[in-house]
Amino acid sequence: MAIHRLLYRSDMHLAGTAAGIRQQVAEIVRISEARNAADGLTGALLHTRGVFIQVLEGPLPAVEATFERICCDLRHRRVELIELVEAEERVFGEWLMGQISADQTIERLVSCLPTGEDQIPEAVSAQATIQLMRTLLVSAPTQAASSRQMLDTS
Ligand SMILES: Cc1cc2nc3c(=O)[nH]c(=O)nc-3n(C[C@H](O)[C@H](O)[C@H](O)COP(=O)(O)O)c2cc1C
């Protein structure tokens, strides 16, 4: 069965110390994992420099319903849909919601990602972002371990 994959970015709207913010993001991921398991969704959430970038993938109705809830969530602002495409298979099939936390390496990598200003097609930029997120999850297995869970690949 075909699945859909959605990519968006938003401005984080969380108050508190760095540790407090880490805790709040961990709570978002905990709730997301439980909901996504029930909805057949997988994906990844990257947060760095006050920005969230998230991929959601699964059946279209579940992707849309979840994105609608996410858009209403006051823990972030200026939610911008980057891409919603049909896909042959999941990129994040092993993660109910793989969490990628800010660190300097990731910040450097994210700042290297092509942006709209570079005048490259949006699809290329979206693909580069998604591949980078997957690479970061695979290369940080301990951090991602709690989120790693096999779903069937439909
Ligand atoms: C950055 C961010 C990412 C989120 N990702 C998900 C997600 O992947 N799945 C999900 O069900 N909820 C996610 N949420 C939480 C939803 O916005 C919402 O709070 C949650 O689904 C519970 O909704 P409900 O209280 O209407 O049941 C996310 C929230 C934020 C701020």
The ligand as an SDF file (V2000), in Angstrom:
LIG
                    3D

 31 33  0  0  0  0  0  0  0  0999 V2000
    6.8990   19.6430   17.3640 C   0  0  0  0  0  0  0  0  0  0  0  0
    5.7360   18.7290   17.6770 C   0  0  0  0  0  0  0  0  0  0  0  0
    5.6810   17.4740   17.0980 C   0  0  0  0  0  0  0  0  0  0  0  0
    4.6070   16.6210   17.3640 C   0  0  0  0  0  0  0  0  0  0  0  0
    4.5570   15.3980   16.7640 N   0  0  0  0  0  0  0  0  0  0  0  0
    3.4900   14.5990   16.9720 C   0  0  0  0  0  0  0  0  0  0  0  0
    3.3890   13.3320   16.3270 C   0  0  0  0  0  0  0  0  0  0  0  0
    4.2640   12.8880   15.5820 O   0  0  0  0  0  0  0  0  0  0  0  0
    2.2740   12.5780   16.5710 N   0  0  0  0  0  0  0  0  0  0  0  0
    1.2990   13.0040   17.4100 C   0  0  0  0  0  0  0  0  0  0  0  0
    0.2920   12.2770   17.5790 O   0  0  0  0  0  0  0  0  0  0  0  0
    1.3770   14.1800   18.0480 N   0  0  0  0  0  0  0  0  0  0  0  0
    2.4530   14.9800   17.8560 C   0  0  0  0  0  0  0  0  0  0  0  0
    2.5550   16.1780   18.5260 N   0  0  0  0  0  0  0  0  0  0  0  0
    1.5790   16.4900   19.5800 C   0  0  0  0  0  0  0  0  0  0  0  0
    0.2610   16.9840   19.0300 C   0  0  0  0  0  0  0  0  0  0  0  0
    0.3800   18.3510   18.6830 O   0  0  0  0  0  0  0  0  0  0  0  0
   -0.8450   16.7750   20.0840 C   0  0  0  0  0  0  0  0  0  0  0  0
   -0.5230   17.4790   21.2480 O   0  0  0  0  0  0  0  0  0  0  0  0
   -0.9940   15.3040   20.4270 C   0  0  0  0  0  0  0  0  0  0  0  0
   -1.1240   14.5310   19.2550 O   0  0  0  0  0  0  0  0  0  0  0  0
   -2.2290   15.0460   21.3360 C   0  0  0  0  0  0  0  0  0  0  0  0
   -3.3530   15.5750   20.7420 O   0  0  0  0  0  0  0  0  0  0  0  0
   -4.7700   15.5680   21.5180 P   0  0  0  0  0  0  0  0  0  0  0  0
   -4.5120   16.2030   22.8560 O   0  0  0  0  0  0  0  0  0  0  0  0
   -5.6780   16.3590   20.6500 O   0  0  0  0  0  0  0  0  0  0  0  0
   -5.1520   14.1300   21.6620 O   0  0  0  0  0  0  0  0  0  0  0  0
    3.5880   17.0370   18.2590 C   0  0  0  0  0  0  0  0  0  0  0  0
    3.6760   18.3170   18.8360 C   0  0  0  0  0  0  0  0  0  0  0  0
    4.7260   19.1530   18.5560 C   0  0  0  0  0  0  0  0  0  0  0  0
    4.7970   20.5060   19.1900 C   0  0  0  0  0  0  0  0  0  0  0  0
  1  2  1  0
  2  3  1  0
  2 30  2  0
  3  4  2  0
  4  5  1  0
  4 28  1  0
  5  6  2  0
  6  7  1  0
  6 13  1  0
  7  8  2  0
  7  9  1  0
  9 10  1  0
 10 11  2  0
 10 12  1  0
 12 13  2  0
 13 14  1  0
 14 15  1  0
 14 28  1  0
 15 16  1  0
 16 17  1  0
 16 18  1  0
 18 19  1  0
 18 20  1  0
 20 21  1  0
 20 22  1  0
 22 23  1  0
 23 24  1  0
 24 25  2  0
 24 26  1  0
 24 27  1  0
 28 29  2  0
 29 30  1  0
 30 31  1  0
M  END
$$$$
